[in-house]
């Protein structure tokens, strides 16, 4: 096991995981967890999946954070991390009989946190890319594509073919910045009219820049873009585009001993129907996959 390993504690009843169980309707913010659900935590426990954990592990520290609703959000209490992926991770904790502890890590610090051993895994709507597979491993849990978020009514008539010369906002370090926009920008640059790209430390900052007319569009994964448009009362619009859907995944340090157990837990949740039910609660079931895949080599990347 790596140095700074998965946190070990005196064995505690795994039922404590359910104290931060999920509750949400559609794409709205999730309700605050209810301690009364604690007793039901053992229902999802799977002995075979739990047997794949490194010996003595009772806690998994997960890098994540709000700001990408409905995938990554806050519950109605304004404090508890929620959204479809954090709630999925909590379900994984129930399957494995371990505590899930979230650590708020900014997007551009996620991979350093994994590499240094500060956290055991990351749940942050991460796309699988060859570059990322040089330093981390993945277990896929979603299929996400890319779209544009624009001003309501799209007065500039923006599309993927008309971005040259326009100011576009994007989350710093995201696959939209490092993979998608460079592809879109190739012809614009060759024509001498490149896309003007503004990067932001959080997705919410990019959306705010659009709302305040500092950028003309933001590049975003489809589910968060649709959510932002729905919440804007018509001020924003997500274009009906889903550019190159590709795997999103949970990330791990290279060679992590956790990876097989997380893969088995996800597969168990898919078999029980709890995986899909969780996505449906947040209105993102369109991104459901049939089976999780472990990615360890750059050659496996579909991007």
C-alpha positions as CSV (number, residue, x, y, z in Angstrom):
1,X,0.0,0.0,0.0
2,X,1.2,3.5,-0.8
3,X,2.6,5.9,1.8
4,X,0.0,8.2,3.3
5,X,-2.5,5.3,2.7
6,X,-6.3,5.0,2.9
7,X,-7.2,6.2,6.4
8,X,-7.4,3.5,9.0
9,X,-9.5,3.7,12.1
10,X,-10.7,1.3,14.8
11,X,-13.4,-0.7,13.1
12,X,-16.7,1.2,13.4
13,X,-20.2,0.1,12.4
14,X,-20.5,0.9,8.7
15,X,-24.1,2.0,9.3
16,X,-22.8,5.4,10.1
17,X,-22.4,6.1,6.4
18,X,-26.1,6.5,5.9
19,X,-26.2,9.5,8.2
20,X,-25.3,11.4,5.1
21,X,-27.6,9.6,2.7
22,X,-29.2,11.2,-0.3
23,X,-32.5,12.9,-1.0
24,X,-33.3,15.1,-4.0
25,X,-36.0,15.7,-6.5
26,X,-35.2,16.3,-10.2
27,X,-32.4,18.8,-10.7
28,X,-33.1,20.8,-7.6
29,X,-30.7,21.0,-4.6
30,X,-30.8,17.9,-2.5
31,X,-32.4,17.9,0.9
32,X,-30.2,17.8,4.0
33,X,-29.3,14.2,5.1
34,X,-31.6,12.6,7.7
35,X,-30.0,10.7,10.6
36,X,-33.1,8.5,10.8
37,X,-31.9,6.7,7.7
38,X,-28.9,5.3,9.5
39,X,-30.5,2.0,10.4
40,X,-31.1,1.2,6.8
41,X,-27.4,1.5,5.7
42,X,-26.7,-2.2,5.9
43,X,-29.2,-3.0,3.2
44,X,-26.7,-2.3,0.4
45,X,-23.7,-4.0,2.0
46,X,-22.1,-6.5,-0.3
47,X,-19.6,-8.9,1.3
48,X,-17.9,-9.9,-2.0
49,X,-17.2,-6.2,-2.9
50,X,-16.1,-5.4,0.7
51,X,-13.6,-8.3,0.6
52,X,-11.7,-6.5,-2.2
53,X,-10.8,-3.6,0.2
54,X,-7.3,-3.5,1.6
55,X,-7.2,-5.0,5.0
56,X,-8.3,-2.7,7.9
57,X,-9.7,0.1,5.8
58,X,-12.8,1.7,7.4
59,X,-12.6,5.2,5.9
60,X,-12.1,6.6,2.4
61,X,-11.2,10.2,1.9
62,X,-12.7,11.7,-1.3
63,X,-11.7,14.9,-3.0
64,X,-14.7,16.7,-4.3
65,X,-16.7,19.9,-4.0
66,X,-19.8,21.8,-5.1
67,X,-20.2,24.2,-8.0
68,X,-21.2,21.9,-10.9
69,X,-24.9,21.2,-10.2
70,X,-26.7,18.8,-10.5
71,X,-23.5,16.6,-10.5
72,X,-21.8,18.4,-7.7
73,X,-23.9,20.6,-5.4
74,X,-24.8,21.5,-1.9
75,X,-27.8,20.2,0.0
76,X,-30.6,22.5,1.2
77,X,-28.7,23.2,4.4
78,X,-26.1,25.0,2.3
79,X,-23.3,23.1,3.9
80,X,-23.5,19.4,3.1
81,X,-22.0,18.2,-0.2
82,X,-24.6,16.6,-2.5
83,X,-25.3,16.1,-6.2
84,X,-25.5,12.9,-8.2
85,X,-21.9,11.9,-7.9
86,X,-21.3,12.6,-4.1
87,X,-24.5,10.7,-3.4
88,X,-23.3,7.8,-5.6
89,X,-20.0,7.8,-3.6
90,X,-22.0,7.6,-0.4
91,X,-23.9,4.6,-1.8
92,X,-20.5,3.0,-2.6
93,X,-19.6,3.5,1.0
94,X,-22.7,1.6,2.1
95,X,-21.9,-1.3,-0.3
96,X,-18.3,-1.5,1.1
97,X,-19.2,-0.9,4.7
98,X,-16.8,2.1,5.1
99,X,-17.1,5.7,6.0
100,X,-16.9,8.3,3.2
101,X,-15.2,11.6,4.2
102,X,-15.3,14.4,1.6
103,X,-12.5,16.9,1.4
104,X,-13.2,20.1,-0.5
105,X,-10.5,20.4,-3.1
106,X,-10.5,23.0,-5.9
107,X,-10.6,21.5,-9.4
108,X,-7.1,22.4,-10.4
109,X,-5.7,20.8,-7.2
110,X,-7.5,17.5,-7.6
111,X,-4.7,15.6,-9.3
112,X,-1.9,16.9,-7.1
113,X,-4.0,15.8,-4.1
114,X,-4.3,12.3,-5.5
115,X,-0.6,12.1,-6.4
116,X,0.5,13.3,-3.0
117,X,-1.7,10.8,-1.1
118,X,-3.6,13.6,0.6
119,X,-6.9,11.9,-0.6
120,X,-7.7,8.4,-1.6
121,X,-10.0,9.1,-4.6
122,X,-11.6,12.0,-6.4
123,X,-15.3,12.5,-7.4
124,X,-15.5,15.7,-9.5
125,X,-17.2,15.0,-12.8
126,X,-13.8,14.0,-14.3
127,X,-13.5,13.0,-18.0
128,X,-11.2,10.2,-18.9
129,X,-8.3,11.4,-21.0
130,X,-4.9,10.0,-22.1
131,X,-3.1,12.8,-20.4
132,X,-4.8,12.2,-17.1
133,X,-4.2,8.5,-17.3
134,X,-0.5,9.2,-17.1
135,X,-0.9,10.1,-13.4
136,X,-4.1,8.5,-12.2
137,X,-6.4,5.5,-12.7
138,X,-10.2,5.7,-13.3
139,X,-13.4,3.8,-12.7
140,X,-16.0,5.1,-15.1
141,X,-19.5,5.9,-13.7
142,X,-21.1,8.2,-16.3
143,X,-21.2,9.2,-19.9
144,X,-21.0,13.0,-20.5
145,X,-20.9,15.2,-23.6
146,X,-20.2,18.9,-24.1
147,X,-22.5,21.8,-25.1
148,X,-22.6,25.6,-25.1
149,X,-24.4,27.7,-22.5
150,X,-25.4,31.1,-24.1
151,X,-27.6,34.1,-23.4
152,X,-31.3,33.2,-23.5
153,X,-32.6,33.1,-27.1
154,X,-29.0,32.9,-28.4
155,X,-29.0,36.4,-29.9
156,X,-25.5,35.9,-31.3
157,X,-26.6,32.8,-33.1
158,X,-23.6,30.8,-31.6
159,X,-23.0,27.2,-32.5
160,X,-19.9,25.0,-32.6
161,X,-19.3,26.3,-36.2
162,X,-19.5,30.0,-35.3
163,X,-17.3,30.4,-32.3
164,X,-14.3,31.9,-34.1
165,X,-13.5,35.4,-32.7
166,X,-15.9,35.0,-29.8
167,X,-15.1,35.2,-26.1
168,X,-15.8,31.8,-24.4
169,X,-15.5,30.9,-20.7
170,X,-14.5,27.5,-19.4
171,X,-13.5,25.8,-16.2
172,X,-9.7,25.8,-15.8
173,X,-8.2,22.3,-16.0
174,X,-11.4,20.7,-17.4
175,X,-11.5,18.5,-20.4
176,X,-13.5,21.2,-22.1
177,X,-10.4,23.5,-21.7
178,X,-7.7,21.0,-22.4
179,X,-9.3,18.7,-25.0
180,X,-12.6,20.1,-26.5
181,X,-11.8,23.8,-27.0
182,X,-8.4,23.1,-28.7
183,X,-10.2,20.9,-31.2
184,X,-12.8,23.6,-31.9
185,X,-10.2,26.3,-32.1
186,X,-8.0,24.6,-34.7
187,X,-9.8,26.0,-37.8
188,X,-10.3,29.4,-36.1
189,X,-6.6,29.7,-35.4
190,X,-5.7,28.6,-38.9
191,X,-8.0,31.3,-40.3
192,X,-6.5,34.0,-38.1
193,X,-9.6,34.4,-36.0
194,X,-9.1,32.3,-32.8
195,X,-11.6,31.8,-30.1
196,X,-10.8,34.1,-27.1
197,X,-10.7,31.7,-24.2
198,X,-11.2,32.8,-20.6
199,X,-10.6,30.3,-17.9
200,X,-12.2,30.3,-14.4
201,X,-11.4,28.5,-11.2
202,X,-15.0,27.3,-10.7
203,X,-17.7,26.5,-13.2
204,X,-20.0,28.9,-11.3
205,X,-17.5,31.7,-12.1
206,X,-17.8,31.0,-15.8
207,X,-21.6,31.1,-15.6
208,X,-21.4,34.4,-13.7
209,X,-19.2,35.8,-16.4
210,X,-21.8,34.9,-19.0
211,X,-24.6,36.4,-17.0
212,X,-22.6,39.6,-16.7
213,X,-21.7,39.7,-20.4
214,X,-17.9,39.3,-19.8
215,X,-18.0,36.2,-22.0
216,X,-20.4,35.3,-24.8
217,X,-20.7,31.6,-24.1
218,X,-19.4,29.0,-21.7
219,X,-18.3,25.5,-22.7
220,X,-19.8,23.0,-20.3
221,X,-20.8,19.4,-19.9
222,X,-24.4,18.9,-21.0
223,X,-26.1,18.1,-17.6
224,X,-24.7,21.1,-15.7
225,X,-25.5,23.4,-18.7
226,X,-29.1,22.2,-18.8
227,X,-29.4,22.7,-15.1
228,X,-28.0,26.3,-15.2
229,X,-30.4,27.2,-18.0
230,X,-33.4,25.7,-16.1
231,X,-32.4,27.8,-13.0
232,X,-32.0,31.1,-14.9
233,X,-35.7,31.8,-15.8
234,X,-34.8,32.1,-19.4
235,X,-31.7,34.3,-19.0
236,X,-29.5,31.5,-20.2
237,X,-29.9,28.7,-22.7
238,X,-28.2,25.4,-23.2
239,X,-27.9,24.6,-26.9
240,X,-29.3,21.3,-28.1
241,X,-25.8,19.8,-28.7
242,X,-24.1,16.9,-27.1
243,X,-20.6,16.9,-28.5
244,X,-18.7,13.6,-28.4
245,X,-20.1,11.9,-25.3
246,X,-17.3,10.3,-23.4
247,X,-16.6,8.5,-20.1
248,X,-16.6,10.3,-16.8
249,X,-15.1,8.6,-13.9
250,X,-13.9,8.4,-10.3
251,X,-10.1,9.0,-10.1
252,X,-7.5,7.2,-8.0
253,X,-3.7,7.4,-7.4
254,X,-1.8,5.1,-9.8
255,X,-2.0,1.5,-8.7
256,X,-4.5,2.2,-5.9
257,X,-5.6,-0.9,-4.0
258,X,-9.1,0.7,-3.8
259,X,-9.8,0.5,-7.5
260,X,-11.1,-3.1,-7.7
261,X,-13.4,-2.6,-4.6
262,X,-14.9,0.6,-6.0
263,X,-15.4,-1.1,-9.4
264,X,-17.2,-4.0,-7.7
265,X,-19.3,-1.7,-5.6
266,X,-20.5,0.3,-8.6
267,X,-21.3,-2.9,-10.4
268,X,-23.4,-4.0,-7.4
269,X,-25.3,-0.7,-7.4
270,X,-26.0,-1.1,-11.1
271,X,-27.4,-4.6,-10.5
272,X,-29.6,-3.5,-7.6
273,X,-30.9,-0.5,-9.5
274,X,-29.7,2.0,-6.9
275,X,-27.2,3.5,-9.4
276,X,-29.9,4.4,-11.9
277,X,-32.3,5.5,-9.2
278,X,-29.7,8.0,-7.9
279,X,-29.2,9.5,-11.3
280,X,-32.9,9.8,-11.8
281,X,-33.3,11.7,-8.6
282,X,-31.0,14.4,-10.0
283,X,-32.4,14.3,-13.6
284,X,-29.2,13.1,-15.2
285,X,-30.2,9.5,-16.1
286,X,-29.3,10.2,-19.7
287,X,-25.7,9.8,-18.7
288,X,-26.1,6.3,-17.2
289,X,-23.7,3.5,-18.3
290,X,-24.4,-0.2,-18.3
291,X,-21.1,-1.3,-16.6
292,X,-18.2,0.5,-15.0
293,X,-14.8,0.2,-16.7
294,X,-11.4,0.4,-15.0
295,X,-9.0,2.7,-16.9
296,X,-5.2,2.4,-16.1
297,X,-3.4,3.0,-19.5
298,X,-3.5,6.1,-21.8
299,X,-4.2,3.7,-24.7
300,X,-7.6,3.0,-23.2
301,X,-8.7,6.6,-23.4
302,X,-11.6,7.2,-25.9
303,X,-10.6,10.9,-26.3
